[in-house]
Amino acid sequence: MDRIAKLRSRIFDGLLFSNEFHYLFYKEYERLSDQPEPVRYSESFYYAFSNLTPSIADGELIVGQRDYRMPEARQTEWETVYKPIAQARVDKAGWGQDSHMTVDYDLLLNKGISGIMAKIEQYTETLSNGQDAEDKLAYYNCCRRCLEAIVKHSENYAAKALQLSKETTDPKRRSELEKIAGICAKVPANPAETFYEAVQSVHFITYCLSLDPYRLGSQQFQLGRPDRYLLPFYEKDIQNGTLTKDEAQLLLDCLGIQINMRVPNGLSSGYMVGGRDENNAIVANDLTEMCMQVIDDIKLVYPAVGLCHTEGMPERFLQKAIALLQKGYSHPAIFNDDVIAKGLVHYGIPAKDSRNYIHSTCVEITPIAASNVWVASPYTNMPQLLLDIMDREYGNLEELLHTYFETLDARIKSNFEHEMSTRRQRAANSIKPLLSCFVNDCLERGMDIEQGGAVYNWIMPSFVGMANLVDAIYAINTLVFEQKKLGIVEFKEILDRNFEGSEALQTYILNQIPKYGNDIDDVDRYFNLFTDHIVQECAKYHDPLTNTHLIPSVFCWVMHEQFGRQTSATPDGRMAGFPLGDGSGPCQGREMNGPTASVISSTKWDHSKFIGGVAVNLKFSKSSLGAHSAEVIEAIVLTYLTNGGFEVQINVVDNETLKKAQANPELYRDLVVRIGGYSDYFVKLSPKMQEEVILRTAHTV
């Protein structure tokens, strides 16, 4: 473990996400300004990757990273000359979602880049005459050149490893570097034959995909289902005696380290394990457990692991997940494979493909190897829409709800139109030829992923603060329409004052009016009312040209904190500036009847229609854990899943520890907590977000 300890320490010493790739790309891009765009792009892409400095840290077994500092002269030239050019081109390409997906790793491992290039050759041979054929030929040539760039970059890594092997005096490290050189010379150019080659190939192509000329920021590509695509290589090597389980675990741990090297904290990147495969067989093998064990071995914010639980899965896999969570890790999150598959089929995915999905970053579900799905596009502040209509009196609750739904419907429509406008800009001004080579059916159609070449081009809006909205509506109904203590306009004036002078009313709302999350049907029914309406309204929107559907979600990433900061006090008793509810569970600190009541409330509505993502947070007090706590937590999780829950994520931590981390952050740099669908280092959260995590109800078990 000394190797892992040394490698993981680099994460906390400050990663340098070098601009060398973009510097090289735009230097050549400017030189080729007279060339057609596909040629200009592909030649610049090849130039950048063929000249990009290979970086191999001491002890690394899986290689490919951008932690490298350019010489000062180059850095200055980038900042003063080429970065403005790059930024202008990025702006022209257009904004919107990127990299919330998994590519076709089976294709990569079984065919290699050489096999994909052969496939491109076959497509070019079938082209006929005409402008369309000329455009497709130019596109195929662009894709081929980008693939050649990756092969060249891998060969440069092979040369770098060989050079380092000659410089080291450590015979063990020399042998490791020689092996790395041989592997990089072989993959990803060719099909993988061993487990080591497969892991290296998967990481290398993902690392290369994360370097996008038209995106200066980091990309978040997920690694799909490694306990499926790596299993044949693992089993073969174990059987022939060329690999031990410990060696395989070390390689998976090194892969986990590399995820942290390519994705900064505050985002999310990882993989899923378990569930059922395309033949409906349960996936539960050595790699399923080993991929979860990475969490314990490297103790970092990534990989973001999702365990897909399905009925009939051997109990030890869920027990493994809970054992990790009891240690205080924020992973794995636990997903309901059966509910998600049902939802995917509802949205038109063939049953055989409905188990081949990924949590795109947090909890957003996208089909593997066939997606250009824009997740969380955009977020909608649900309580704010309520505040916006509290400018007049209403005869009854039904009238208020009617106005609210009209306002919500108009927002959904305008958001869809905006997202489609952004997509059209991207289609006209952006290409991703390397990515398109690993996404069905881009090559078959001769159409870039940005132009709609992927099979699935969904847009997934997310609706934030649902629990606040439910509690607010119930409070309005109680105070205004049942008890008639005040009117809507008066209530809004109190909220605008942040309850100043009306503290007794706020206390009454918080402590006397029932809240969502306590298994009270009269309250919980409103969540169902809103989710049903959202599903029906989103179903109205479809773009036939790109086969784009609008598919909803109710998770928040960090938007509950951002929206909360911008939102005044709300009728549920929440103060101005405080974060909204952190997912689709109850608001912070409002579960009064225990965790079982909380998860029952959270599953009284149909999760399967919210493939865009559902996140339910549970927090348990670490100091209260006893001999049978694991069994109790398992029972609560199974209750949630059996009742149709989509995803549940668990924090096992003490508020005392969190407060110590606030006071002495340098001592708790690796303390990871679950937020609203993703995890992050606690000490790097904003003070408001830290307080929000602390105020979540800590159940005792």
N, C-alpha and C positions, 0 to 999 in steps of 0.2 A: 504493500500500500504506500510505500515511500514514493513510488513513481506518481501515483494519483495525487498524493498530498502536494507534491512539488508542482504538478501540472495545474491543480485547482487553485493554488496560491496565486497564479498569474492573473486569475479573474479579478481578484481583489486588489492587485497591485496597479490596476488601471490598464484596460485594453486600449490599444491604438488601432482604430479602424481607418487604415491608411487610404488616402485618396489616389494612390499610385495608379490603380486601374483607370479611373476616370481621367486622370492627367494624361495617360498614354492614349486613351481612346480619343479624347478631344484634340489632342495634338495632331494625330493623324486625320481625324475628321475634318479639321480646318484645312489641312494640306490637300485633301481630296474634295474640296468644295465644288469642283466642276463635274463630279461624277454623279450618276443616277443614285438615288437614295439607297436601294438595296446593295449596290456595289460599295458605296461610301460607308454604309453601316458595317457590312461584313468584313471589309478590308481593315477598317478601324478596329473592329472587334478582334480580328486575328492579330493585328499589330499589338494591341494591348495585352492580350493573353500570352503571346509568344515572348513578350518582353517583361512581363510582370515578374517581380522578384520572388522566387520560391523561398518560403520561410518555414524552417523545421526547428522546433524547440527541442532542447535536450530531454530525452525520455519519451518523446512522442512516438506512437506506433501507427496512428492514423493521421495522415498529413493533408494539408491544404488549408491555409489561413491567410488573413490579411493583416496580421499584427506586425507591421513593418513601417519604419519611419523613412520617408524619402529624404534624400540629401536636402540641405537647407535651400540651395539654389533652385532645385526642382519645386520644393514646396512653395517658395515665393512666386515662381513662374505660374504654378497652379492657381494660387490665390489671386494674382494680379491679371493674368492673361486668360487662362483657360476656364477657370471656374465661372466667370460671368458668361462665357460662351455656353458652357454646360448648363447653367441655370436657365438661360434663355431657351435652350433646346428642350429642357425638362418642362418648362412652362408651356411650350408649344405642344409637347406630347400630351399634356393634360394630366389632371390628377384623378383620384379614384383609387380603388383597391388594387393591391398586388399581393401575390405570393401566399395568399390564404388557401393553400392547396397542397396536394401531394401528386407528384408526377409518376410516370409509369416505370417503377423500379424493376418490375418483372421483365419488361422490354430491355432495360439497360443491362440487367444481369445475364439474361439468356441470349441476347443478340450482340450486346456491346455497341459502341459507336459505329464500328465497321458494319454491323448488321443494319443499323439505321440508315447509313449512307447507301448501302445496297438497296434498301427499300426506296430511298429517294431516286436512285437511278432507274428503278422500275417505273416509278411514277412519271419521270421525265420522258421515258420511252413511249409512253402511251399518249403524250400530248399531241393534239392536232394543230392545225394552223390557226392564225387569227390573233387578235390582240390579247384575248383572255389567255391563250396558250403562251404567248410571249411573257405576259405578266407572271404566270405561274412558273415558267422556266427561270425567270429572274429570281423569283422567290425561292425556288428549290436550290438554285446556286448559292443564294445567301445562306440558307440553312446548312448546306454542305460546308461552306467556308467556316461557319461558326463552330460546327462540329470539329473541323480540322484544328481550330484554335484550341479547343479543349484537349485534344490529343497532344498537341505541341506543348501545352502548359504542363500536362502530366509527364511528358518526356523530360521537361526541364526540372521537374521535381525529382525524377529518377536520377538525373545527372547531379543535382544538388545532394541527394542522399549518398550517392557514390563518392562525391567529393568529401563529404563529412566523414564517411567511413574511413577514408584514407588519413584524415587528420586526427581522429581520436586514438587515444592510447588504451582505451578500455575495450578488451576483446569482445565482451558481451554486447556493448553498444555497437561495435563495428559489425558484428553479425546482424544485429537488428537493422542497421542502416543499409546493409547490403540486401537484406530481404525487402525492405521498403523500396529500394531502387528497382529490384526485379519486378515487384508488384506494380509500381507506377509505370514501368515500361510496358506492362501488359494491359492493365485496366485503367480507365474505362474504355480504352480503344477496342478491346476484345471482350468476349463473354468471360465472366468470372468462372473459375473452376473450384476454388477453395473458399472457405468461410472468411478467411482474412482478406482475400481478393474482393469478395462481395461487400464486406463492410467498408473497405477503402473506396471501392467504386461508388457506392451509395453516397458516402460523405463527399467525395470529390465532385461529383456532378452537382450535388446540392450546394456546395460552397461556390462553385462556378456560376450556378443559376442566381445566386444571391448578389452577384456583381452585374448590375443592370445599367447600361449606359444612360437610360432615360430616367433613372431613379438614383439620386445621390444618397438617399438614406438606406437603412438596412432592410433586408428582405427576411421573411419569416417562414420559408418553406418547411413543411412538416415531413417527417420520414415515414409516414404511412404505417404499414403493419409488418414490422420486422420479424415478428414470430411466425409469419407466413412466408415471406419471400426469402428470408435467410435460412429457414428450416432445412431445405434439401441440402444445402452446403454444410450446415452444422452436422446433420445426421450422417452424411457421407464421410466427413472428416473424422468424426467420433468413431465411426465403424471401422475405418481403415487405420486408425491409430495415429493420425497426423495432427490431431487436436485433442486437448483435454478440455473438460468443462471449465476449469479455472482459467485456462488460456482464452477461451471464448468469452468468459465474463470480463476479463481484462480488456479485450478488444471492444466490447460493448461499453465498458466504462470510459475508454479513450474516445469512443464515438460520442458519448454524452458530454465529455469535456469540450469536444469540438463544437457542439451545438452552442455552448456558452461563448465560444470564441467568435462565432459568426453572427450571433444575435444579442444585442445589448439587453440588459434587464429592463423591465418595463413593457416589453413585448411578450411574445410567447412562441415557443417552438418545441416540438417533441414528437411523440408517436402514440399509437394505440396498440393494445394487445387484447387477446381473447375474442369473445363473441363467436359467431358462426361464419363459415366460409360460404363460397358460392354453391356448394353442394349441401348446405344446411348442416354440415358437420361442425361440432364444437371444436374451437381452436383452444387447446389447453396443453401446452407442452413445456419442455425445459426452457425454451426461449421466452415463453410468456412470463415465467417467474424471473428469469435472469434479466429481462428488460425492466422489470419492476425493481430488481435488486440494485440496478444502477443508481436509483434514488439514494439508497443508503450508502453506497460506496463512494459517491462523489460529493454528496451533500451540497448541491448547488440549486439555483432556481430552475435550471433546465436539466434534463428533458422534462417537458410538461407531459406527463404520462396519463393516459386514459385507459382504465380497465373496462372493457366492454363485457358486462355481465349478461348472461343469457340463462334461461331456465334449463336446468340439467347440468350446468357447469359444475365440475367437482368443487367442493366447498373450500379446498385449501387455497384456491386462487383468490377468492374474496378475503379469506383469512390472512393471506399474505399482504394484501392491500391494507387491511385494517391494522395489522401489526406495524406496518411502516407509518401509517397515520398516527398511531399511538405514540410513536417515538417523537412526534412533533413535526414531521415533514408535511408539506402541503399537498403532496402527490402520493399516490395516484388519485385523480378524480374518478368517480365510478359512474359509468354510463349504462343505460338500459338498452342493450342491443336489440331486443325484441320491439320496443316502442319506436326506436329510431328506424328500424327496417320497415315497420308499418307506415311510418310517416313518409319515408322515401318512396314506397310503392304508391302511396296516395298522390304524390307529386309526379308520378309518371316513370319512376325508375323500375326497370324490369326486376322481378323478384330475385333472379339469380345475381343481380348486381347490388341489391339493396343492403347486403352485409359488407360491401366493400367501400367503406366511407372513412372519413377522417374528421376529427375535431380541428377545424382549420387553424385555429390558434387557441381559442379558449373553449367554447362549446359549440361553435358554428359547424354544422354538418355539411360536408361537400363530398360528392362522389370522387373516388380516387381515379386519377389518370385521365379524367374526362371533363374537368371543370375549369370554367372561368367565372367563378361565382364571386360577386361582390358582397361580402358580409358586412353587417352593421352599417348599412348604407341607406339612409343615415340613422342616427339615433334621434328619438323623439322624446321630449320632456313632457311626460303625461300630466304631472301635477300643474305645470305651467299653463297648459291648455285650459285646465279648470279655472285657474286664477284669471285667465284672460276673459272668461265669460261671466265672472262674478261682478259685473258692472251694472246689474239691474236685478229686479226681483222676478221670481218665477212663481207661478201658481201652485206648483207641486214638484215633486222630485222627477216625475216623468218628463215634465217640460224642460227641466234643467238638463236631464240626460239627453233629451232629443237635441238640444242646442250643442251639448258637448260632442255628441256623435257627428253632427254636421261640421263642427270645427275640426274634429279629428279626421274626418273623411277628406276635407279640403286639404289638410296637411299631408295626408297619405298621397293624394293625387299630385300635389305640387312637388313633393319629394321624388316621386317616381319620374315625373317629367324632368326634373333636374338631373337625376342619375342617368337617365337615358340620353340627355343632352351631353353629359360628360362622356358617356360611352361613345357617342358619335364623334366627339372631338378626338378621343383616343384612337378610334378606328381610322380616322383621317390622317393622324399625325404620329402614330406610334407603331412599332413592330417589336416582336419578341421571338425572333426566329429560333434561338436555341431552346427556349422553353417550349415552343410549339412542336419541336421534335419529340417531346415526351408527353404530349397531351393529345388524346384522341378527340376528334378525327382530323386534326389540323393538316397533317401531311397528306392524308387520303383526299382531302378536299382541296389541297393546294392553297390553303387559306390560313393566314396567321391567327393566332389566338386573339389578337386585338381586333381583328375583323370579324370575329364570330366563329372561328374554326372549331372551338371546343363543342362537345356534345351538349353540355349544360352551361347556360349563361344566366343563371338566376341573379336576382338582387334581393338581399335580405335586410330589410329595415328592422331596427330594434327599438322596442318601446320600454322606456326607462322610468322607474318610479311607480310601478304598478301597485305595489303594496301601499304606498303613500296615497295614491289615488283612491284605492278601495277604502282605506281608513278615513280619508277626507270625505268621500261621498256618504259613508255611514254617519260620520259626525254631522254633516250638513243635514241629512235626513232627520237625525235625532234632535238637533238643536233648533233647526229652522222650521221643519215641516211637522214634526211630532210634538215637541215641547214648546215650540213657538217662543223661544227665549230671545231671539233676535232675527233680523232679516239678513238677506244675502249681502246687501250693500254695507250694512253695519258690520257684518262679519269680515268683509273684505277690508274695511277701514281698520279693524283690529289687527288683521294680518299685516297690513301696510305699516302699522306701528310696532310690529314684531311682538305683539301681545303686551306691550308696555301699558300699564294701567289696567290690564285685563289678565293679570297673572292667575287669578282664581279660576277664570274660565279655562285657561290653558291647563292648569292642574286637573280640572274636572275632565277635560277632553282626554288627557293622557291616562288618567287613573280610573275613570268611571265609565267611559264609553268603550264597549268591546272593540277588539282589534282583530284584524286578519292574522291567522297563525295559531289560533287557539281552539280549532275544531268547533267553531260556532257557525252553523249553516247560514244564519241570517246575515252574517258579515261576509263569509267566504263566497256566497253566491254572486257577489258583485264582481269578483275576479273572473268567474266564468262568464258573466255578462259581457265584460270588456274583451276577453280573449275570443269569444265567439264572434263578436262584431268585427274585431281586427281580422280574423281569418276570412270572414265573408267579404270584407271590403278589399283586402289584398287580392283575393281571387279574381277581382274584376279587371286586374291589370296584366296585360300580356303584350309583348312586342313580337309579332309573327316573323319579322325579318331576321331576328336573332334568336327566336324561341326563348325569349326572356320572360320569366315568371317572377312575381313578387311573393316572397315567402317570409313570413314574420318570425321574430325572435323576441325573447324577453330576458336578455342579459345585459350587462352594462359595461364590462371592461373597467375603465376608470371614470366613465361618464357620470355615474351617480355622484361622485365627488365634484366634478366640474359643473354639472347641472345644479347640484345643491348649492354651490358657491354663488351661482347666478340667480337663485330663486329665493323670493321672499318667504316669509312664514307661510305655512299651509294649514288648511283646516283640520288636519289630523293632529295638530299640536306641535309639529316640527318647527323649530326656530329658523329664522332666516340664515342662510349660509351653510346650514348643516347638510351633509351628504344625504341624498335620497336613499331609498332602500337598495340593498346591494345585489339584487337579483330578482327572482320570482318567489322567494320565500318572504317571511314577514320582515317588517322594518326592525332596525337594530333595537334590541332590548324589549321587544313587545311580546315575546313568547312567554306567557304566564302559566301555561298548562303543561310544560315539558316538551321534549323533542318529538315524542310520538304524535302528540296533538299537532305540532308544527308541521310534520311531514304529511299528516293526513289532510290538513288544510291546503297544503301546497300541491295536492294531487286530486283536487275536486274538479279540475278542468282538464281538457284533453291536451296533453303535452305533444302528442304525435304530429299535430298540425304545425308545431313551432320548430321545424327542422333548422331554422335559423339559429336556434340555441336557447336552452333553458338552463339556468343556474340556480341551485338552491344551496345556501351555505348553512352548515351546522358547526357550532363551536362547543368543544367540550373542555372542561377544566382539567388540566393535566394533574393537578395536585389531588383531584378526587378519584383518579383511576385506581381500581382495585383488582383483585384476582379475577373477577368475572366481568370486568368492563368491556373486554373485547367481544364477549358473547352478547352483551347488551347493545353495543354499537352495531354489531352485525345484525341483530334483530331489528333495530331501527332502520338500518339501510335496506334490509329486505322488505320491511313494511313499505318503505318509500317505493322501491322498485315494483313490488307486487301490485301496488295501487296505481301503477302507470307512470311513476316518476321518470323523468328524462335523464337527469344528471344530478348527482349530489357531491358536494365537495366539503371536506372536513378540516377544521383547524383544531388541533389539540395543543393548547398552550395556556399558560397562566397570565392573567393581567399583570401580576407582579413582575413577570419576566419582561413583558412588553413595556412596562413603565421604566424598568431598569435600562432597557435598550434605548428608550427616549433620552434618559439622562446620560448614558455612556455609550453612544452609538459605535465608537471604535471597538468596543468589546463584543459587539453583536453583529458584525458585518455579514455573517452567513445565516442570520435568523430569517427564515422565509415564511411568509403567511399567504393564505389564500385570500384573494380580493373579490372580484365580481366575475369570475370565470377564468381568471389567470392568477398566477402567483408572482410575488415580488419580494425583494429584500425589505424587511420592515423599516430599517433605518433610512432607506432611500425614499420612503413615502413622504408625502407632504404632511405637515402637522395635523391638518384636518382629517386626512385619510387615516393616520395613525389613531386618532381619537375615535374615528368611526369603527375601526377594527376592535379597539378596546371595549367599546360600548355594546358590541354584539353580545347577545345572551350567551353566557357560558354554562352549558348544561352539566350536571353532575351525573356520573354513571358508576 
